[in-house]
C-alpha cells in the first residue's frame, strides 16, 4: 500500500513533483522548519533582497534532494513567501529525501 502524500507535495503531469513552500528569509541558517498550514516551511539564511532568498532556497532544496539546481524551479511566488516549486523527480523520492533532512522531533 502506498502512503498518502502530505498536502505540501503533489505529483505533476510530467512525472515530477510540486512542492508548496513557505519561506522564512534572513534566518541564522538554511533548514527545514516543519509545516506551516498546507506548506512545508523552510528557513533560508539569505535576505529577501534582489532574489537572494530565492537563490538560497533553490540551492538548499537541490542539495537536500540531490538534484542539479536546474531541476528545481520556482513556478509561482517569486516575490512571495509562499512558493510553488517544481522538482524533476518523482514525489516518493522527494518525500524520502525531505524526511531524511527533517529536524528530529
C-alpha positions as a printed NumPy array, in Angstrom:
array([[  0.   ,   0.   ,   0.   ],
       [  1.332,   3.437,  -0.964],
       [  1.36 ,   6.071,   1.763],
       [ -0.621,   9.223,   1.062],
       [  1.434,  12.278,   0.177],
       [  1.463,  15.224,   2.568],
       [ -0.591,  18.274,   1.484],
       [  2.562,  20.22 ,   0.523],
       [  3.677,  17.59 ,  -2.011],
       [  1.889,  16.581,  -5.219],
       [  2.772,  14.747,  -8.438],
       [  2.889,  16.672, -11.706],
       [  1.812,  15.561, -15.187],
       [  5.443,  15.265, -16.339],
       [  6.333,  12.752, -13.607],
       [  7.885,  15.366, -11.338],
       [  6.795,  16.786,  -8.013],
       [  5.241,  20.072,  -6.915],
       [  6.159,  21.454,  -3.504],
       [  4.21 ,  24.152,  -1.714],
       [  6.791,  26.057,   0.34 ],
       [  6.551,  28.799,   2.963],
       [  9.924,  30.575,   3.058],
       [ 11.328,  32.47 ,   6.023],
       [ 14.295,  34.524,   4.765],
       [ 17.021,  36.035,   6.948],
       [ 17.405,  33.051,   9.27 ],
       [ 20.652,  32.163,  11.007],
       [ 20.964,  29.111,   8.734],
       [ 19.056,  27.343,   5.972],
       [ 16.947,  24.469,   7.306],
       [ 13.658,  22.628,   7.168],
       [ 11.379,  24.095,   9.817],
       [  8.322,  21.833,   9.768],
       [  4.892,  22.517,   8.315],
       [  3.12 ,  25.873,   8.001],
       [ -0.555,  25.218,   7.201],
       [ -0.528,  23.199,   3.977],
       [  3.036,  24.226,   3.097],
       [  6.478,  22.955,   4.031],
       [  8.318,  25.693,   5.949],
       [ 11.941,  26.347,   5.059],
       [ 14.189,  28.93 ,   6.66 ],
       [ 16.934,  30.368,   4.455],
       [ 19.976,  32.306,   5.597],
       [ 19.805,  34.813,   2.731],
       [ 17.841,  38.038,   2.986],
       [ 14.861,  38.692,   0.72 ],
       [ 16.828,  41.172,  -1.397],
       [ 17.268,  41.027,  -5.172],
       [ 16.404,  37.325,  -5.424],
       [ 18.981,  36.177,  -2.871],
       [ 16.427,  34.253,  -0.794],
       [ 15.044,  32.536,  -3.926],
       [ 18.543,  31.516,  -4.994],
       [ 19.302,  30.232,  -1.481],
       [ 16.034,  28.259,  -1.455],
       [ 16.813,  26.597,  -4.804],
       [ 20.369,  25.812,  -3.677],
       [ 19.139,  24.357,  -0.364],
       [ 16.426,  22.197,  -1.965],
       [ 18.699,  20.978,  -4.756],
       [ 21.281,  19.872,  -2.187],
       [ 18.72 ,  18.214,   0.057],
       [ 17.072,  16.426,  -2.878],
       [ 20.418,  15.528,  -4.501],
       [ 19.347,  17.159,  -7.797],
       [ 21.088,  19.675, -10.04 ],
       [ 19.835,  23.233,  -9.467],
       [ 18.362,  23.293, -12.978],
       [ 15.893,  20.555, -11.912],
       [ 14.442,  22.671,  -9.085],
       [ 12.461,  25.703, -10.274],
       [ 10.106,  28.268,  -8.791],
       [  6.902,  28.188, -10.846],
       [  4.853,  30.583,  -8.728],
       [  5.557,  33.091,  -5.963],
       [  8.894,  34.638,  -6.988],
       [  8.114,  37.694,  -4.825],
       [  6.134,  35.968,  -2.087],
       [  6.934,  33.879,   0.969],
       [  4.596,  31.191,  -0.383],
       [  6.06 ,  29.473,  -3.427],
       [  5.26 ,  26.563,  -5.692],
       [  8.384,  24.641,  -6.628],
       [  8.692,  22.085,  -9.418],
       [ 11.239,  19.31 ,  -8.962],
       [ 12.178,  16.915, -11.736],
       [ 11.953,  13.838,  -9.501],
       [  9.121,  11.543,  -8.521],
       [  7.19 ,  12.574,  -5.393],
       [  8.149,   9.444,  -3.425],
       [ 11.849,  10.223,  -3.875],
       [ 11.299,  13.857,  -2.918],
       [  9.436,  12.804,   0.218],
       [ 12.181,  10.355,   1.267],
       [ 14.898,  12.977,   0.831],
       [ 12.959,  15.601,   2.761],
       [ 12.159,  13.195,   5.597],
       [ 15.89 ,  12.431,   5.949],
       [ 16.594,  16.163,   6.198],
       [ 13.776,  16.881,   8.658],
       [ 14.641,  18.053,  12.159],
       [ 14.407,  15.491,  14.946],
       [ 11.146,  15.776,  16.89 ]])
